[in-house]
Amino acid sequence: MTADGSIKIDNYCYKQGLKHDAVGSAFPDPKDTEHSNAKLKLKMPPYPGTGDYWIVRLDESYSYAVVSSPDYHYLWINYRAPVMPEELYQSIVEDLRKDGFHV
């Protein structure tokens, strides 16, 4: 959480040994009538505007979160450590598949 109440989003990956980083912020969608705080709006400069960033799975200990677009077109499995145990990854993927995500 940041001082303004938004959530810092720091996504990165390594491709061919080089780190690729995208830093932005997310905030609760003001149109979320359920007020669940699971539907977020994402700002990711230099891209204009905001995008939908919905939390569809969240570990009780916050060690991972699964985020999707409302149409399930995009899907990210975020983990707080550099390497997710394969068994945990497979169980998340299987759970998402049962709910209709194309994984």
WOQUIZI-V51542 format. One record per residue. RES is the residue in three letters. PHI is phi as a letter, one per 30 degrees, with the letter a starting at -180 (NA if undefined). NEAR is the number of other ideal C-beta (glycine too) atoms within 10 Angstrom. D_LAST is the distance of its C-alpha to the last C-alpha in Angstrom with 1 decimal. Layout:
BEGIN
((RES & PHI & NEAR & D_LAST) (RES & PHI & NEAR & D_LAST))
END
This chain:
BEGIN
((MET & NA & 7 & 29.4) (THR & c & 9 & 31.8) (ALA & d & 5 & 35.4) (ASP & d & 7 & 34.6) (GLY & j & 9 & 32.1) (SER & d & 17 & 29.0) (ILE & c & 15 & 26.2) (LYS & d & 10 & 26.0) (ILE & c & 17 & 22.6) (ASP & b & 10 & 22.7) (ASN & c & 13 & 19.6) (TYR & b & 9 & 20.1) (CYS & b & 9 & 18.9) (TYR & c & 9 & 20.8) (LYS & b & 7 & 20.6) (GLN & h & 5 & 23.4) (GLY & i & 5 & 25.2) (LEU & c & 7 & 25.5) (LYS & d & 8 & 24.3) (HIS & c & 10 & 22.7) (ASP & b & 8 & 23.2) (ALA & b & 13 & 22.7) (VAL & c & 11 & 24.7) (GLY & a & 19 & 25.0) (SER & b & 19 & 25.6) (ALA & b & 19 & 24.2) (PHE & b & 17 & 26.3) (PRO & e & 16 & 26.0) (ASP & d & 20 & 25.7) (PRO & d & 7 & 29.2) (LYS & c & 7 & 28.2) (ASP & d & 14 & 26.2) (THR & d & 7 & 28.5) (GLU & d & 8 & 26.9) (HIS & h & 9 & 27.8) (SER & d & 11 & 25.0) (ASN & i & 12 & 24.5) (ALA & c & 17 & 20.7) (LYS & c & 18 & 20.8) (LEU & c & 21 & 21.8) (LYS & c & 18 & 23.0) (LEU & c & 21 & 22.3) (LYS & c & 16 & 24.9) (MET & b & 17 & 23.9) (PRO & e & 9 & 27.1) (PRO & c & 6 & 28.0) (TYR & d & 11 & 25.8) (PRO & d & 7 & 27.8) (GLY & i & 8 & 27.2) (THR & b & 16 & 24.5) (GLY & b & 14 & 20.9) (ASP & d & 15 & 19.0) (TYR & b & 24 & 17.4) (TRP & c & 18 & 16.5) (ILE & d & 16 & 16.1) (VAL & c & 18 & 13.9) (ARG & b & 17 & 14.3) (LEU & b & 14 & 17.4) (ASP & d & 13 & 18.9) (GLU & e & 5 & 22.5) (SER & c & 7 & 23.8) (TYR & i & 8 & 21.7) (SER & d & 13 & 20.4) (TYR & b & 17 & 16.8) (ALA & b & 16 & 15.4) (VAL & c & 20 & 12.1) (VAL & b & 22 & 12.8) (SER & b & 18 & 11.6) (SER & d & 15 & 13.6) (PRO & e & 11 & 15.1) (ASP & d & 7 & 13.6) (TYR & i & 15 & 9.9) (HIS & d & 8 & 10.2) (TYR & c & 13 & 10.0) (LEU & a & 15 & 8.3) (TRP & b & 12 & 10.2) (ILE & c & 16 & 10.8) (ASN & c & 16 & 14.6) (TYR & b & 16 & 16.8) (ARG & d & 11 & 20.6) (ALA & c & 8 & 21.4) (PRO & d & 6 & 20.8) (VAL & b & 7 & 18.9) (MET & c & 16 & 16.7) (PRO & e & 10 & 17.6) (GLU & e & 8 & 15.2) (GLU & d & 8 & 15.7) (LEU & d & 14 & 14.8) (TYR & e & 14 & 11.6) (GLN & d & 11 & 10.6) (SER & d & 11 & 12.0) (ILE & d & 18 & 10.2) (VAL & d & 15 & 6.7) (GLU & d & 10 & 8.5) (ASP & d & 14 & 10.1) (LEU & d & 19 & 7.4) (ARG & e & 11 & 6.3) (LYS & d & 8 & 10.1) (ASP & c & 10 & 10.5) (GLY & j & 8 & 8.8) (PHE & d & 15 & 5.8) (HIS & d & 8 & 3.8) (VAL & c & 13 & 0.0))
END
